[in-house]
Amino acid sequence: MTISVVLVDDHAVVREAVAGMLNSQDEVSVVGHAGSLSEGRALFERLFRTPPPGRVVAVIDVTMPDGSGLDLVRAVREQSREVGLVVLTMLNDDSTLLEALDAGASALVRKSAPSDQVLSAVRRAADFPLEFSASGLAEAMRRRHEQPQTTLTSRETEVLKLLVEGASVAQVGKSLYMSPSTVKTHIGKIYDKLGAHNRASAVIAAVRLGLVPDVDRG
């Protein structure tokens, strides 16, 4: 069965290289490109209206000019359990890997990996879109369980810093290119990890734990 792939990456050279490699495979066809988060969202809106043939897999970069590709991963996963979602990134840290897992990605592959690993991840994501795979996953999970529950993901830290500065939910969403519902989901997770019940107690706990610098709000 055909695997229809869409590429979301702000580097045209990367998109062209990945597209060339994938299109060289008989069963794989690249059906769409996007160079930003907003273009990626528009691309998926079209794809959901008129699905391409076969199974659909997206290869999405994390660092985009207008936000995090992981927000697109979350948005697509909320709409579909069938789409394979491969995160392709230059980042090599536990936070990005675990956030990709939490976002509903099918796989994470680093841009330094051989091209056959990208192809393998695309094929596996097509077959098992809800099963996450990544090099170093077991070690990252072990380190996660060894860390205190007050460890925040990179995205949660960004949200928390804006909350400390007094930003509203709408302002956080605008700054980080997230929907209000996604912002509220992050805030809920932050409250749970900090044992907080409102913004004030979350800010106090965050400053006390050294998660964000103290600021003069008054």
URFENTA-V433843 format. One record per residue. N is the residue number from 1. PHI is phi in degrees with one decimal (NA if undefined). OMEGA is omega in radians with two decimals (999 if undefined). Layout:
[[N/PHI/OMEGA] [N/PHI/OMEGA]]
//
This chain:
[[1/NA/-3.13] [2/-66.8/3.00] [3/-109.6/3.11] [4/-92.7/-3.03] [5/-114.0/2.97] [6/-116.9/-3.09] [7/-114.0/3.10] [8/-124.8/-3.10] [9/-156.7/-3.08] [10/-79.7/3.11] [11/-101.2/-3.10] [12/-60.3/-3.13] [13/-62.5/3.11] [14/-64.6/3.14] [15/-58.7/-3.11] [16/-66.3/-3.14] [17/-66.5/3.14] [18/-66.7/3.13] [19/-62.0/3.13] [20/-62.0/3.14] [21/-64.8/-3.10] [22/-69.8/-3.12] [23/-67.6/3.11] [24/-76.0/3.13] [25/-92.7/-3.05] [26/-58.7/-3.02] [27/-94.4/-3.08] [28/-113.4/3.11] [29/-139.7/3.08] [30/-80.9/-3.02] [31/-111.9/-3.14] [32/-168.1/3.11] [33/-127.9/3.00] [34/-145.7/-3.09] [35/-108.3/3.13] [36/-154.8/3.13] [37/-65.1/-3.13] [38/-64.7/3.09] [39/-66.0/3.11] [40/-63.6/3.12] [41/-62.2/3.13] [42/-64.0/3.12] [43/-61.6/-3.12] [44/-70.7/3.06] [45/-59.7/3.11] [46/-68.4/-3.11] [47/-66.3/3.12] [48/-69.9/3.09] [49/-74.9/-3.12] [50/-131.9/-3.08] [51/-62.5/3.05] [52/-73.9/-3.11] [53/-68.6/3.05] [54/71.1/3.13] [55/-88.1/-3.08] [56/-109.9/3.07] [57/-130.5/3.05] [58/-107.2/3.02] [59/-110.3/-2.94] [60/-123.5/3.06] [61/-76.6/3.14] [62/-82.9/-3.02] [63/-89.1/-3.11] [64/-117.8/-3.10] [65/-66.4/-3.09] [66/-121.0/3.08] [67/142.6/-3.12] [68/-95.9/3.07] [69/-61.6/3.12] [70/-67.2/3.05] [71/-68.2/3.06] [72/-68.5/3.08] [73/-56.7/-3.14] [74/-60.7/-3.08] [75/-63.5/-3.14] [76/-68.0/-3.13] [77/-65.4/3.08] [78/-63.7/-3.12] [79/-92.0/-3.04] [80/-147.5/3.01] [81/-97.8/-3.05] [82/-99.1/-3.09] [83/-75.7/3.02] [84/-79.6/-3.06] [85/-128.4/-3.13] [86/-102.7/3.10] [87/-89.4/3.13] [88/-115.2/-2.99] [89/-147.6/3.01] [90/-85.1/-3.08] [91/-71.9/-3.09] [92/-134.9/-3.10] [93/-140.6/-3.12] [94/-61.8/-3.05] [95/-59.8/3.14] [96/-64.9/-3.14] [97/-60.8/-3.09] [98/-71.1/3.09] [99/-69.0/3.07] [100/-62.9/3.08] [101/-59.4/-3.11] [102/-65.6/-3.11] [103/-75.0/-3.14] [104/101.5/3.11] [105/-66.7/3.07] [106/-91.5/-3.10] [107/-164.4/2.96] [108/-126.8/3.11] [109/-129.7/3.12] [110/-84.0/-3.08] [111/-64.3/3.10] [112/-81.3/-3.10] [113/-74.3/3.07] [114/-59.9/-3.09] [115/-61.1/-3.13] [116/-68.0/3.07] [117/-71.3/3.08] [118/-64.5/3.12] [119/-61.3/3.12] [120/-62.1/3.13] [121/-64.9/3.12] [122/-63.9/-3.14] [123/-64.2/-3.14] [124/-68.0/3.13] [125/-64.4/3.10] [126/-65.3/-3.11] [127/-82.0/-3.04] [128/-133.6/-3.04] [129/-62.7/-3.08] [130/-101.3/3.12] [131/-107.7/-3.05] [132/-83.3/3.06] [133/-137.1/3.11] [134/-167.0/3.05] [135/-66.3/3.13] [136/84.1/-3.09] [137/-62.4/-3.09] [138/-60.6/-3.13] [139/-67.2/3.12] [140/-64.7/3.11] [141/-64.9/3.11] [142/-63.1/-3.14] [143/-66.2/3.10] [144/-61.3/-3.10] [145/-71.0/3.12] [146/-82.2/-3.09] [147/-84.7/3.08] [148/-66.0/-3.08] [149/-68.4/3.13] [150/-87.2/3.05] [151/-76.2/-3.12] [152/-102.2/3.02] [153/-71.9/-3.14] [154/-62.0/-3.13] [155/-70.3/3.11] [156/-63.0/3.11] [157/-64.2/3.10] [158/-61.9/3.12] [159/-62.9/-3.10] [160/-61.7/3.13] [161/-60.5/3.12] [162/-69.6/3.08] [163/-63.9/3.11] [164/-60.7/-3.14] [165/-78.1/3.08] [166/95.3/-3.12] [167/-69.2/3.06] [168/-80.8/3.09] [169/-58.1/-3.14] [170/-63.4/-3.14] [171/-68.6/3.08] [172/-61.7/3.14] [173/-60.4/3.14] [174/-65.5/-3.11] [175/-67.5/-3.04] [176/-107.1/3.10] [177/56.1/3.11] [178/-126.0/3.06] [179/-74.5/3.10] [180/-56.4/-3.14] [181/-66.1/3.10] [182/-68.0/3.09] [183/-60.0/-3.13] [184/-64.0/3.08] [185/-63.8/3.10] [186/-62.8/-3.13] [187/-62.8/3.11] [188/-59.5/3.12] [189/-66.5/3.11] [190/-62.1/3.13] [191/-59.2/-3.14] [192/-60.3/-3.09] [193/-68.7/-3.10] [194/-92.6/-3.08] [195/66.0/-3.09] [196/-101.7/3.12] [197/-120.7/3.05] [198/-158.4/-3.08] [199/-60.9/-3.08] [200/-60.3/-3.12] [201/-69.6/3.09] [202/-67.0/3.13] [203/-64.2/3.14] [204/-60.9/-3.13] [205/-65.4/-3.12] [206/-64.4/3.12] [207/-66.7/-3.13] [208/-62.2/-3.11] [209/-85.4/3.12] [210/76.4/-3.13] [211/-76.9/3.07] [212/-141.2/3.09] [213/-71.3/3.09] [214/-69.3/3.12] [215/-131.5/3.10] [216/-89.8/-3.11] [217/-99.9/-3.04] [218/-135.8/999]]
//
